[in-house]
Amino acid sequence: MPDLGALGVTLPAGYRLAELDDTGDREALLDIDRWAFADFTEPEDEAGWRWPLEPGRSVGIWDERGDVPRLVAAHSSYAFTLPVPGGQRVPTAGLTWVSVHPGHRRRGLARAMVVAHLHRSIARGEIVSALNAAEAGIYGRYGYGIATHHVHMTLPRRTDLREVPGSDDLVVELESADPDRHATLLQEVHAAVDRPGWITRDTPVLRRRPLLDRPSERRGAEALRIAVVRTAAGEPRGYAIFRRHSSWSDAHDPQGVVKVREAVALDAAAARALWGTLADLDLMSSVETGELATDDALRGLVVDHRAARAVEHDGVWLRLLDVPAALSARHYQAPVDVVLEVRDTLLPGNSGRWHLRGGPDAATVVPAARGADVALDVADLAAVYVGGTSLGALALAGRAREITPGTLAAASAAFGWPVAPAMSWGF
C-alpha cells in the first residue's frame, strides 16, 4: 500500500490524510457520516445493525488546527469483483461513505480523498472503481462515468402480464423475511444472474443487509416479507423482498401499496410467476418495484405499458484505473480493431493511444503504433465499458470524436452487449 504522504495529495495547512482504524476510529467515522448525509441509526434499529466496512480500506482527513484533532472527511471501499461482458470478473474497488463535514467544504478535501482512493486501489491490483453517486454532478470530474441504469416501475393491481410457458408450474411462497433463514437463498439466486455490472454481496454482513428490517423504516407498514419462486422440486428461481403499506380512501376503498426492495428472477417463467403474485395481493392498489435492469423481463411482460409507469435513474458509476487491463479483460460482441485516444488528467498512465483488437472470445490492448481512430475522455470510456451506453450515443453528444471515418460505428457495435448491465442494490 503506498505511503499516504507520497501520493501527491494537496491539502490546506492543518489537515492530515491518514488511514483509519475501523475499531478505534469507528465513532468518528459514524459521526462524519451523519454530518455528510444527515442520517443516523435510530435507537430501535441498533439491534439489527452491523458494521459493514472492511478493515484497512478506510481513509480520512483530520483537522489538526485545534487542541483535539477532528475527523472532517472520510471514505471507504469494498473489495468487489465486477462482471464484464464475456463473463470475466475484474477486481474492483467499491467506493463508499464519501463524506465531508459541511463546515469544511470547498477546500479540496473530496478531491484529495478520491485521488488517494484511486492510487490505493491501483496498489491493491484493482483495475476498476465503482460507486453509487449521492449527487450526479460530482464524480465526472474524477473520471467516473455512468455505466449502468435502472428503472423503477409502478404497476396497478392486476396488471395484465403476458403468459409464459412453464410459469404455472412454479410455486410462489410468501413468508416473513428472516436473515438467518433466507440470506443463503438470496445469495444462491442473486449470484446465478449472468449480467455485466452485477456485483454480488460476498461478505456475511452484505449478504444479510437486504433482509434487515429496520423498525424506523416501516412508518406504519408491515414487517419485511419475502416471496420465493420455486420449481416443483423446490429449486429457487427467484425472489422479491417487500412490505405492504395499508391505506384506504375516504370511500373506504383499499389503496395499499406493495413496495419491493429487491426482486430477482432467473428466467421469464420465474418473473411471470413472481410479478403475477405481487400484483394481485388483496387490499393493494399498486406495486412499486425496486431497481430493475432497463431490459428486465417485467418490461416485456407488461401488456399495457402506459398503465405501468417507469422512471429511469443512473445506477453504477465506473472509473477505469488501468485502461489496457480493463479493456482486455472484457469480450466484444463483434470484431473490433480500433485505436482509442484516451484523456485522463488524474491518472496520466491511462492517457495516450491504445490499440484494441478483439471479439466475442478475447481481446488485447497495447500502446498504439499508429494514429487514433476515436478520441474520448476516460469517464466516457467508463460509460461504455460494460455496454450500458453506446459510443454512437456519446458521439451524438460530442463526448466521443471520430477521427478516422467509419471507425466509430464498428467500435460502437463491438462495445455493446446483448444484455443490459445492471445491479440490483446500492452500496
BELZI-V475707 format. One record per helix or strand of 2 or more residues. SS is the DSSP state (H for helix, E for strand). FROM is the first residue (numbers start at 1). LEN is the number of residues. If there is no record, write none. Layout:
SS&FROM&LEN, SS&FROM&LEN
//
This chain:
H&4&3, E&15&5, H&26&12, H&43&3, E&59&5, E&70&14, E&89&12, H&102&3, H&109&15, E&128&5, H&139&4, E&145&2, E&149&8, H&167&3, E&171&6, H&179&13, H&204&6, H&215&4, E&225&6, E&236&10, E&256&10, H&268&11, E&284&5, E&292&2, H&297&5, E&309&6, E&316&5, H&323&7, E&336&8, H&348&3, E&352&7, E&363&5, E&374&4, H&378&7, H&391&6, E&400&3, H&407&9
//
